[in-house]
Amino acid sequence: MNILKDIAINAEKGDSATIKELVKKALSLNIRGEEILQEGLIKGMNAIGIKFKKNEIFIPEVLIATRAMKAGMEIIKPYLTQDRVKPQEKVVMGTGKGDLHDIGKKIVCMILEREGYEIVDLGIDVPKEKFISAIKKENSNIIGMSALLTTTMIYMIEVIEEIERAKLKQNVKIIIGGGPITQSFADEIGADGYAPDAISAAELVKDMIRK
Ligand code: B1M
């Protein structure tokens, strides 16, 4: 659909004003929020990633595109959560220490919220101690960690070790995701599950709760 292509192009350009207009228009055409995210905004961000990797653009351009992406996400959010029922379970989410990427994590949070979970989003650059205190304070049985850098994915190991040290591991399911994460990495570090995208993350959480 052309409007989704336009959203992707403008996300890539970082044109927040046009993104807002196009996303509103797409919603008025009854295009589902998830489709706008996947086929519009995320496609634009992926294109940015390719250019960034090739050094065709630099951090300022990426930040401008991030701002546009977030502007679009804010508009879609209520449409994803409109059928929300009473929260079923609390999920603590965060991007681990050293990592400032949060777009993917926010999308995962949005989809989980839509599925009726209550999200406690600890944000970015989260130290292990903060994960532990949130699990205790929120009495949560599911924690989700996101990492986008090969240098920060290993911090997940420290968080899991800390959870074990705090004797919380038997009560908590740990799910992980993000660009460099794989199922075999999840298995290796003792995470309970891995999801490659937000929709599968929601399915994974549902499975974890059933177990
Ligand atoms: Co960064 N960056 N960045 N960056 N950045 C990447 C990740 C990179 C792959 C770019 C590249 O080289 N092609 C590369 C990492 C290389 C590597 O480690 N292998 C990289 C680098 C190198 C860096 C810096 C080191 C650059 C520098 O300073 N020289 C620096 C590090 C900063 C830090 O974190 N300490 C840096 C900085 C930044 C910005 C701040 C400018 C900005 C982040 C802004 C923000 O997030 N608020 C940024 C961005 C935007 C990117 C790219 C371009 C886009 C990431 C993104 O948002 N994608 C990225 C390139 C890329 O990923 N191809 C790149 C869209 C998003 C929807 O996808 O996050 O993968 P993603 O989330 C998906 C799934 O992964 C999954 O579901 C989501 C939705 O489907 N998922 C989960 C995510 N979390 C999950 C958790 C789950 C389950 C599923 O369960 C809990």
py3Dmol code that shows the C-alpha trace and the ligand (Angstrom):
import py3Dmol

protein = """\
ATOM      1  CA  MET A   1       0.000   0.000   0.000  1.00  0.00           C
ATOM      2  CA  ASN A   2       1.389   3.402  -0.983  1.00  0.00           C
ATOM      3  CA  ILE A   3       0.691   5.161   2.280  1.00  0.00           C
ATOM      4  CA  LEU A   4       2.763   2.573   4.173  1.00  0.00           C
ATOM      5  CA  LYS A   5       5.590   3.054   1.711  1.00  0.00           C
ATOM      6  CA  ASP A   6       5.318   6.841   2.285  1.00  0.00           C
ATOM      7  CA  ILE A   7       5.466   6.280   6.036  1.00  0.00           C
ATOM      8  CA  ALA A   8       8.628   4.179   5.625  1.00  0.00           C
ATOM      9  CA  ILE A   9      10.223   6.826   3.385  1.00  0.00           C
ATOM     10  CA  ASN A  10       9.406   9.647   5.800  1.00  0.00           C
ATOM     11  CA  ALA A  11      10.547   7.642   8.829  1.00  0.00           C
ATOM     12  CA  GLU A  12      13.832   7.199   7.017  1.00  0.00           C
ATOM     13  CA  LYS A  13      13.961  10.937   6.262  1.00  0.00           C
ATOM     14  CA  GLY A  14      13.077  11.699   9.875  1.00  0.00           C
ATOM     15  CA  ASP A  15      10.186  13.957   8.916  1.00  0.00           C
ATOM     16  CA  SER A  16       8.118  13.855  12.130  1.00  0.00           C
ATOM     17  CA  ALA A  17       5.385  16.241  10.952  1.00  0.00           C
ATOM     18  CA  THR A  18       4.699  14.234   7.794  1.00  0.00           C
ATOM     19  CA  ILE A  19       4.886  10.960   9.734  1.00  0.00           C
ATOM     20  CA  LYS A  20       2.213  12.189  12.151  1.00  0.00           C
ATOM     21  CA  GLU A  21      -0.066  13.204   9.282  1.00  0.00           C
ATOM     22  CA  LEU A  22       0.477   9.968   7.354  1.00  0.00           C
ATOM     23  CA  VAL A  23      -0.038   7.734  10.380  1.00  0.00           C
ATOM     24  CA  LYS A  24      -3.295   9.527  11.222  1.00  0.00           C
ATOM     25  CA  LYS A  25      -4.387   9.187   7.617  1.00  0.00           C
ATOM     26  CA  ALA A  26      -3.517   5.475   7.545  1.00  0.00           C
ATOM     27  CA  LEU A  27      -5.555   4.923  10.720  1.00  0.00           C
ATOM     28  CA  SER A  28      -8.484   6.810   9.188  1.00  0.00           C
ATOM     29  CA  LEU A  29      -8.260   4.399   6.251  1.00  0.00           C
ATOM     30  CA  ASN A  30      -8.692   1.576   8.793  1.00  0.00           C
ATOM     31  CA  ILE A  31      -5.176   0.235   8.319  1.00  0.00           C
ATOM     32  CA  ARG A  32      -4.306  -1.702  11.467  1.00  0.00           C
ATOM     33  CA  GLY A  33      -1.810  -0.169  13.876  1.00  0.00           C
ATOM     34  CA  GLU A  34       0.366  -3.267  13.716  1.00  0.00           C
ATOM     35  CA  GLU A  35       0.563  -3.050   9.935  1.00  0.00           C
ATOM     36  CA  ILE A  36       1.494   0.642  10.078  1.00  0.00           C
ATOM     37  CA  LEU A  37       4.242  -0.235  12.552  1.00  0.00           C
ATOM     38  CA  GLN A  38       5.597  -3.218  10.678  1.00  0.00           C
ATOM     39  CA  GLU A  39       5.236  -2.140   7.056  1.00  0.00           C
ATOM     40  CA  GLY A  40       5.761   1.586   7.620  1.00  0.00           C
ATOM     41  CA  LEU A  41       7.760   2.732  10.623  1.00  0.00           C
ATOM     42  CA  ILE A  42       9.921  -0.373  11.195  1.00  0.00           C
ATOM     43  CA  LYS A  43      10.713  -0.647   7.477  1.00  0.00           C
ATOM     44  CA  GLY A  44      11.921   2.973   7.552  1.00  0.00           C
ATOM     45  CA  MET A  45      14.066   2.276  10.618  1.00  0.00           C
ATOM     46  CA  ASN A  46      15.543  -0.826   8.976  1.00  0.00           C
ATOM     47  CA  ALA A  47      16.534   1.278   5.965  1.00  0.00           C
ATOM     48  CA  ILE A  48      18.217   3.720   8.360  1.00  0.00           C
ATOM     49  CA  GLY A  49      20.092   0.789   9.920  1.00  0.00           C
ATOM     50  CA  ILE A  50      21.508  -0.248   6.541  1.00  0.00           C
ATOM     51  CA  LYS A  51      22.697   3.283   5.724  1.00  0.00           C
ATOM     52  CA  PHE A  52      24.143   3.686   9.236  1.00  0.00           C
ATOM     53  CA  LYS A  53      26.095   0.465   8.841  1.00  0.00           C
ATOM     54  CA  LYS A  54      27.523   1.618   5.517  1.00  0.00           C
ATOM     55  CA  ASN A  55      28.510   4.972   7.064  1.00  0.00           C
ATOM     56  CA  GLU A  56      26.223   6.768   4.620  1.00  0.00           C
ATOM     57  CA  ILE A  57      24.548   8.511   7.568  1.00  0.00           C
ATOM     58  CA  PHE A  58      25.639   9.264  11.124  1.00  0.00           C
ATOM     59  CA  ILE A  59      24.207   9.476  14.647  1.00  0.00           C
ATOM     60  CA  PRO A  60      22.420  12.854  14.198  1.00  0.00           C
ATOM     61  CA  GLU A  61      20.423  11.498  11.242  1.00  0.00           C
ATOM     62  CA  VAL A  62      19.655   8.306  13.160  1.00  0.00           C
ATOM     63  CA  LEU A  63      18.416  10.374  16.112  1.00  0.00           C
ATOM     64  CA  ILE A  64      16.192  12.461  13.842  1.00  0.00           C
ATOM     65  CA  ALA A  65      14.717   9.265  12.369  1.00  0.00           C
ATOM     66  CA  THR A  66      14.262   7.892  15.911  1.00  0.00           C
ATOM     67  CA  ARG A  67      12.280  10.998  16.852  1.00  0.00           C
ATOM     68  CA  ALA A  68      10.032  10.556  13.810  1.00  0.00           C
ATOM     69  CA  MET A  69       9.583   6.862  14.581  1.00  0.00           C
ATOM     70  CA  LYS A  70       8.567   7.658  18.169  1.00  0.00           C
ATOM     71  CA  ALA A  71       6.152  10.384  17.007  1.00  0.00           C
ATOM     72  CA  GLY A  72       4.423   7.784  14.829  1.00  0.00           C
ATOM     73  CA  MET A  73       4.437   5.176  17.614  1.00  0.00           C
ATOM     74  CA  GLU A  74       2.733   7.599  20.021  1.00  0.00           C
ATOM     75  CA  ILE A  75      -0.168   8.026  17.598  1.00  0.00           C
ATOM     76  CA  ILE A  76      -0.538   4.295  17.008  1.00  0.00           C
ATOM     77  CA  LYS A  77      -0.319   3.310  20.681  1.00  0.00           C
ATOM     78  CA  PRO A  78      -3.956   3.992  21.686  1.00  0.00           C
ATOM     79  CA  TYR A  79      -5.126   2.046  18.640  1.00  0.00           C
ATOM     80  CA  LEU A  80      -3.099  -0.950  19.710  1.00  0.00           C
ATOM     81  CA  THR A  81      -4.367  -0.795  23.264  1.00  0.00           C
ATOM     82  CA  GLN A  82      -8.010   0.148  22.628  1.00  0.00           C
ATOM     83  CA  ASP A  83      -9.403  -3.292  23.428  1.00  0.00           C
ATOM     84  CA  ARG A  84      -7.355  -3.581  26.560  1.00  0.00           C
ATOM     85  CA  VAL A  85      -8.865  -5.677  29.292  1.00  0.00           C
ATOM     86  CA  LYS A  86      -7.926  -5.742  32.981  1.00  0.00           C
ATOM     87  CA  PRO A  87      -4.162  -6.420  33.228  1.00  0.00           C
ATOM     88  CA  GLN A  88      -3.474 -10.144  33.629  1.00  0.00           C
ATOM     89  CA  GLU A  89       0.142 -10.140  34.743  1.00  0.00           C
ATOM     90  CA  LYS A  90       2.997  -7.714  35.303  1.00  0.00           C
ATOM     91  CA  VAL A  91       5.983  -7.833  32.988  1.00  0.00           C
ATOM     92  CA  VAL A  92       9.167  -5.978  33.963  1.00  0.00           C
ATOM     93  CA  MET A  93      11.023  -4.777  30.867  1.00  0.00           C
ATOM     94  CA  GLY A  94      14.332  -3.047  30.318  1.00  0.00           C
ATOM     95  CA  THR A  95      17.328  -2.527  28.078  1.00  0.00           C
ATOM     96  CA  GLY A  96      20.436  -3.582  29.988  1.00  0.00           C
ATOM     97  CA  LYS A  97      23.336  -1.479  31.211  1.00  0.00           C
ATOM     98  CA  GLY A  98      25.361   0.287  28.531  1.00  0.00           C
ATOM     99  CA  ASP A  99      22.640   0.087  25.896  1.00  0.00           C
ATOM    100  CA  LEU A 100      20.614   3.139  24.884  1.00  0.00           C
ATOM    101  CA  HIS A 101      18.434   1.555  22.185  1.00  0.00           C
ATOM    102  CA  ASP A 102      14.777   1.511  23.108  1.00  0.00           C
ATOM    103  CA  ILE A 103      12.571   1.572  20.009  1.00  0.00           C
ATOM    104  CA  GLY A 104      12.239  -2.217  19.722  1.00  0.00           C
ATOM    105  CA  LYS A 105      11.671  -2.596  23.463  1.00  0.00           C
ATOM    106  CA  LYS A 106       8.962   0.060  23.367  1.00  0.00           C
ATOM    107  CA  ILE A 107       7.233  -1.783  20.535  1.00  0.00           C
ATOM    108  CA  VAL A 108       7.375  -5.025  22.523  1.00  0.00           C
ATOM    109  CA  CYS A 109       5.881  -3.138  25.512  1.00  0.00           C
ATOM    110  CA  MET A 110       3.103  -1.707  23.324  1.00  0.00           C
ATOM    111  CA  ILE A 111       2.150  -5.121  21.943  1.00  0.00           C
ATOM    112  CA  LEU A 112       2.238  -6.738  25.395  1.00  0.00           C
ATOM    113  CA  GLU A 113       0.034  -3.954  26.743  1.00  0.00           C
ATOM    114  CA  ARG A 114      -2.383  -4.541  23.930  1.00  0.00           C
ATOM    115  CA  GLU A 115      -2.486  -8.200  24.949  1.00  0.00           C
ATOM    116  CA  GLY A 116      -3.549  -7.114  28.433  1.00  0.00           C
ATOM    117  CA  TYR A 117      -0.286  -7.257  30.398  1.00  0.00           C
ATOM    118  CA  GLU A 118       0.757  -4.521  32.772  1.00  0.00           C
ATOM    119  CA  ILE A 119       4.188  -3.274  31.809  1.00  0.00           C
ATOM    120  CA  VAL A 120       6.779  -1.891  34.173  1.00  0.00           C
ATOM    121  CA  ASP A 121       9.253  -0.352  31.761  1.00  0.00           C
ATOM    122  CA  LEU A 122      12.564   0.321  33.501  1.00  0.00           C
ATOM    123  CA  GLY A 123      13.883   2.137  30.425  1.00  0.00           C
ATOM    124  CA  ILE A 124      17.389   1.978  29.007  1.00  0.00           C
ATOM    125  CA  ASP A 125      20.853   1.471  30.518  1.00  0.00           C
ATOM    126  CA  VAL A 126      19.333  -0.544  33.354  1.00  0.00           C
ATOM    127  CA  PRO A 127      21.748  -2.003  35.947  1.00  0.00           C
ATOM    128  CA  LYS A 128      21.133  -5.512  37.300  1.00  0.00           C
ATOM    129  CA  GLU A 129      20.250  -4.195  40.771  1.00  0.00           C
ATOM    130  CA  LYS A 130      17.351  -2.254  39.290  1.00  0.00           C
ATOM    131  CA  PHE A 131      15.995  -5.401  37.604  1.00  0.00           C
ATOM    132  CA  ILE A 132      16.176  -7.253  40.926  1.00  0.00           C
ATOM    133  CA  SER A 133      14.453  -4.550  42.941  1.00  0.00           C
ATOM    134  CA  ALA A 134      11.717  -4.224  40.297  1.00  0.00           C
ATOM    135  CA  ILE A 135      11.041  -7.990  40.346  1.00  0.00           C
ATOM    136  CA  LYS A 136      10.669  -7.837  44.138  1.00  0.00           C
ATOM    137  CA  LYS A 137       8.717  -4.588  44.282  1.00  0.00           C
ATOM    138  CA  GLU A 138       6.335  -5.424  41.447  1.00  0.00           C
ATOM    139  CA  ASN A 139       6.041  -9.085  42.421  1.00  0.00           C
ATOM    140  CA  SER A 140       6.477  -9.904  38.758  1.00  0.00           C
ATOM    141  CA  ASN A 141       6.996 -13.395  37.349  1.00  0.00           C
ATOM    142  CA  ILE A 142       8.183 -12.319  33.923  1.00  0.00           C
ATOM    143  CA  ILE A 143      11.119 -10.133  33.038  1.00  0.00           C
ATOM    144  CA  GLY A 144      12.075  -9.066  29.540  1.00  0.00           C
ATOM    145  CA  MET A 145      15.469  -7.780  28.491  1.00  0.00           C
ATOM    146  CA  SER A 146      16.394  -6.146  25.215  1.00  0.00           C
ATOM    147  CA  ALA A 147      19.874  -5.561  23.744  1.00  0.00           C
ATOM    148  CA  LEU A 148      20.883  -4.134  20.383  1.00  0.00           C
ATOM    149  CA  LEU A 149      24.649  -4.248  20.729  1.00  0.00           C
ATOM    150  CA  THR A 150      26.961  -7.236  20.734  1.00  0.00           C
ATOM    151  CA  THR A 151      28.838  -5.448  23.512  1.00  0.00           C
ATOM    152  CA  THR A 152      25.758  -5.164  25.763  1.00  0.00           C
ATOM    153  CA  MET A 153      24.043  -8.497  25.080  1.00  0.00           C
ATOM    154  CA  ILE A 154      26.536 -10.128  27.439  1.00  0.00           C
ATOM    155  CA  TYR A 155      25.233  -7.965  30.286  1.00  0.00           C
ATOM    156  CA  MET A 156      22.155 -10.210  30.202  1.00  0.00           C
ATOM    157  CA  ILE A 157      24.370 -12.935  31.697  1.00  0.00           C
ATOM    158  CA  GLU A 158      25.130 -10.712  34.690  1.00  0.00           C
ATOM    159  CA  VAL A 159      21.447  -9.960  35.212  1.00  0.00           C
ATOM    160  CA  ILE A 160      20.554 -13.652  35.113  1.00  0.00           C
ATOM    161  CA  GLU A 161      23.357 -14.471  37.559  1.00  0.00           C
ATOM    162  CA  GLU A 162      22.088 -11.746  39.879  1.00  0.00           C
ATOM    163  CA  ILE A 163      18.551 -13.156  39.665  1.00  0.00           C
ATOM    164  CA  GLU A 164      19.943 -16.568  40.607  1.00  0.00           C
ATOM    165  CA  ARG A 165      21.967 -15.059  43.466  1.00  0.00           C
ATOM    166  CA  ALA A 166      18.834 -13.353  44.779  1.00  0.00           C
ATOM    167  CA  LYS A 167      17.120 -16.789  44.677  1.00  0.00           C
ATOM    168  CA  LEU A 168      14.408 -15.463  42.386  1.00  0.00           C
ATOM    169  CA  LYS A 169      15.126 -17.649  39.366  1.00  0.00           C
ATOM    170  CA  GLN A 170      12.590 -20.372  40.202  1.00  0.00           C
ATOM    171  CA  ASN A 171       9.758 -17.809  40.349  1.00  0.00           C
ATOM    172  CA  VAL A 172      10.726 -15.703  37.368  1.00  0.00           C
ATOM    173  CA  LYS A 173      10.687 -16.411  33.634  1.00  0.00           C
ATOM    174  CA  ILE A 174      13.288 -14.455  31.705  1.00  0.00           C
ATOM    175  CA  ILE A 175      12.699 -13.571  28.072  1.00  0.00           C
ATOM    176  CA  ILE A 176      15.182 -11.795  25.859  1.00  0.00           C
ATOM    177  CA  GLY A 177      15.328 -10.216  22.419  1.00  0.00           C
ATOM    178  CA  GLY A 178      16.917  -7.547  20.237  1.00  0.00           C
ATOM    179  CA  GLY A 179      19.034  -7.397  17.081  1.00  0.00           C
ATOM    180  CA  PRO A 180      22.039  -9.586  18.012  1.00  0.00           C
ATOM    181  CA  ILE A 181      20.101 -12.056  20.200  1.00  0.00           C
ATOM    182  CA  THR A 182      19.437 -15.616  19.020  1.00  0.00           C
ATOM    183  CA  GLN A 183      17.736 -18.670  20.435  1.00  0.00           C
ATOM    184  CA  SER A 184      21.106 -20.342  20.939  1.00  0.00           C
ATOM    185  CA  PHE A 185      22.388 -17.339  22.918  1.00  0.00           C
ATOM    186  CA  ALA A 186      19.237 -17.508  25.066  1.00  0.00           C
ATOM    187  CA  ASP A 187      19.812 -21.230  25.679  1.00  0.00           C
ATOM    188  CA  GLU A 188      23.476 -20.660  26.441  1.00  0.00           C
ATOM    189  CA  ILE A 189      22.865 -18.009  29.107  1.00  0.00           C
ATOM    190  CA  GLY A 190      19.903 -19.760  30.750  1.00  0.00           C
ATOM    191  CA  ALA A 191      17.127 -17.405  29.617  1.00  0.00           C
ATOM    192  CA  ASP A 192      13.718 -19.067  29.498  1.00  0.00           C
ATOM    193  CA  GLY A 193      12.817 -17.758  26.087  1.00  0.00           C
ATOM    194  CA  TYR A 194      13.788 -15.688  23.062  1.00  0.00           C
ATOM    195  CA  ALA A 195      11.547 -13.814  20.650  1.00  0.00           C
ATOM    196  CA  PRO A 196      12.702 -12.300  17.354  1.00  0.00           C
ATOM    197  CA  ASP A 197       9.905  -9.684  17.237  1.00  0.00           C
ATOM    198  CA  ALA A 198       7.179  -8.079  19.284  1.00  0.00           C
ATOM    199  CA  ILE A 199       4.345 -10.362  18.181  1.00  0.00           C
ATOM    200  CA  SER A 200       6.328 -13.494  19.027  1.00  0.00           C
ATOM    201  CA  ALA A 201       7.323 -11.896  22.336  1.00  0.00           C
ATOM    202  CA  ALA A 202       3.622 -11.645  23.231  1.00  0.00           C
ATOM    203  CA  GLU A 203       3.089 -15.312  22.253  1.00  0.00           C
ATOM    204  CA  LEU A 204       6.113 -16.304  24.308  1.00  0.00           C
ATOM    205  CA  VAL A 205       4.832 -14.493  27.399  1.00  0.00           C
ATOM    206  CA  LYS A 206       1.467 -16.214  26.993  1.00  0.00           C
ATOM    207  CA  ASP A 207       3.226 -19.620  26.805  1.00  0.00           C
ATOM    208  CA  MET A 208       5.373 -18.832  29.834  1.00  0.00           C
ATOM    209  CA  ILE A 209       2.323 -17.981  31.920  1.00  0.00           C
ATOM    210  CA  ARG A 210       0.550 -21.178  30.868  1.00  0.00           C
ATOM    211  CA  LYS A 211       3.511 -23.309  32.024  1.00  0.00           C
TER     212      LYS A 211
END
"""
ligand_1 = """\
91
B1M
Co 22.598 2.082 17.170
N 23.447 0.474 16.476
N 24.300 2.580 18.003
N 21.709 3.731 17.600
N 21.269 1.601 15.970
C 22.594 -0.475 15.781
C 21.954 -1.452 16.759
C 23.601 -1.165 14.756
C 23.186 -2.594 14.346
C 23.785 -0.227 13.530
C 24.638 -0.830 12.469
O 25.831 -0.826 12.598
N 24.064 -1.365 11.435
C 24.904 -1.118 15.567
C 25.176 -2.310 16.480
C 26.293 -3.184 15.968
C 26.512 -4.340 16.868
O 26.674 -4.249 18.054
N 26.504 -5.493 16.259
C 24.716 0.160 16.365
C 25.781 0.909 16.942
C 27.181 0.446 16.614
C 25.548 2.017 17.772
C 26.597 2.883 18.486
C 27.735 2.113 19.163
C 27.104 3.905 17.459
C 28.208 4.794 17.938
O 28.102 5.466 18.935
N 29.277 4.749 17.210
C 25.724 3.637 19.536
C 25.638 2.871 20.856
C 24.864 3.643 21.896
C 24.566 2.774 23.103
O 23.575 2.062 23.108
N 25.426 2.801 24.099
C 24.393 3.643 18.843
C 23.444 4.645 19.023
C 22.212 4.677 18.419
C 21.240 5.846 18.565
C 21.210 6.443 19.981
C 21.654 6.920 17.595
C 19.900 5.192 18.082
C 19.034 4.613 19.223
C 17.890 5.519 19.581
C 16.867 4.814 20.421
O 16.668 3.605 20.378
N 16.198 5.625 21.211
C 20.407 4.006 17.252
C 19.604 3.293 16.323
C 18.217 3.835 16.069
C 20.066 2.137 15.662
C 19.420 1.355 14.488
C 19.664 2.187 13.236
C 17.951 1.037 14.591
C 17.544 0.254 15.837
C 16.044 0.172 15.866
O 15.399 0.927 16.568
N 15.466 -0.709 15.025
C 20.246 0.009 14.528
C 20.344 -0.687 13.196
C 19.495 -1.939 13.139
O 18.959 -2.414 14.106
N 19.449 -2.509 11.975
C 21.439 0.389 15.299
C 14.005 -0.842 14.862
C 13.428 -1.736 15.972
C 11.913 -1.878 15.783
O 14.015 -3.017 15.848
O 15.267 -2.801 18.046
O 15.621 -4.814 16.545
P 14.739 -3.765 17.078
O 13.492 -4.490 17.835
C 12.730 -5.540 17.273
C 13.313 -6.933 17.592
O 14.700 -6.961 17.761
C 12.547 -7.384 18.774
O 11.273 -6.802 18.595
C 11.414 -5.501 18.022
C 10.200 -5.190 17.192
O 9.975 -6.179 16.220
N 12.995 -7.074 20.126
C 12.621 -7.883 21.167
C 13.675 -6.044 20.630
N 13.774 -6.138 21.938
C 13.121 -7.254 22.318
C 12.911 -7.830 23.585
C 12.182 -9.022 23.635
C 11.714 -9.634 22.483
C 11.901 -9.077 21.229
O 11.903 -9.648 24.786
C 12.167 -9.005 25.990
"""
view = py3Dmol.view(width=600, height=400)
view.addModel(protein, "pdb")
view.setStyle({"model": 0}, {"cartoon": {"style": "trace"}})
view.addModel(ligand_1, "xyz")
view.setStyle({"model": 1}, {"stick": {}})
view.zoomTo()
view.show()
